[in-house]
Amino acid sequence: MEREVRVPKWGLTIEQVKIVSWLKKPGDQVEEGDALCEVETEKSSADIEAPEAGTVVRLVVDEGGEAAVGDVVCTLEVS
């Protein structure tokens, strides 16, 4: 089953993030809590983490691209 990984809501004022770098690529195995990508907000930088163990299937937003809170950034194949 595929699971969408979305930009989390980190604060009241953060609406957009920029993908600085992908730390995982399609085909990589991840555990729950593993950092998938590094993002920048207006005020800080953070990682988007895997919500559960699985395999990275698809990166939806390229490095340097922007995404809004709630947008899908990648998909994982989970069992």
C-alpha positions in Angstrom: 0.0 0.0 0.0 1.3 3.5 -0.9 1.3 6.2 1.8 1.7 9.9 0.9 4.1 11.9 3.0 3.0 15.5 3.4 4.5 18.7 4.7 3.6 18.8 8.4 2.1 21.8 10.2 5.0 23.2 12.3 3.6 26.5 13.5 0.9 29.0 13.2 2.7 31.2 10.6 4.5 28.6 8.4 2.7 28.0 5.2 5.5 27.1 2.7 8.7 25.1 2.8 11.5 24.8 0.3 13.1 21.3 -0.3 16.8 21.9 0.3 18.0 18.3 -0.3 16.6 14.8 -0.5 18.3 12.5 2.0 16.6 9.4 0.6 15.9 8.4 -3.0 13.4 6.0 -4.7 14.2 2.4 -3.7 15.7 3.3 -0.3 14.4 1.5 2.7 13.4 3.8 5.6 12.4 3.3 9.2 9.8 5.3 11.1 11.4 8.6 12.0 14.2 8.5 9.4 14.8 11.9 7.8 13.5 11.9 4.2 14.4 15.4 3.2 15.8 18.7 4.6 13.5 21.7 4.3 13.8 25.5 4.9 11.0 27.7 6.2 11.0 31.4 6.6 12.5 31.1 10.1 14.4 27.8 10.3 15.3 24.5 8.8 14.0 21.1 9.6 13.6 17.5 8.3 10.5 15.8 7.1 10.5 12.3 8.7 9.1 9.0 7.5 5.8 8.4 9.3 6.4 4.7 9.2 8.8 2.0 7.8 8.7 1.3 4.1 10.4 2.0 0.8 10.6 5.3 -0.9 8.6 5.1 -4.2 8.4 8.6 -5.6 9.7 12.1 -4.9 7.0 14.5 -5.8 8.8 17.8 -5.2 12.3 18.3 -6.6 15.2 19.8 -4.7 14.8 23.6 -4.7 11.1 23.2 -5.1 8.5 24.6 -2.8 5.5 23.0 -1.1 2.7 24.2 1.1 1.7 22.7 4.4 -0.3 19.6 3.7 1.2 19.1 0.2 2.5 15.6 -0.7 6.3 15.6 -1.1 6.9 11.9 -1.6 5.3 8.4 -1.4 6.3 5.3 0.5 5.4 1.7 -0.1 4.4 0.3 3.3 3.1 -3.1 4.3 
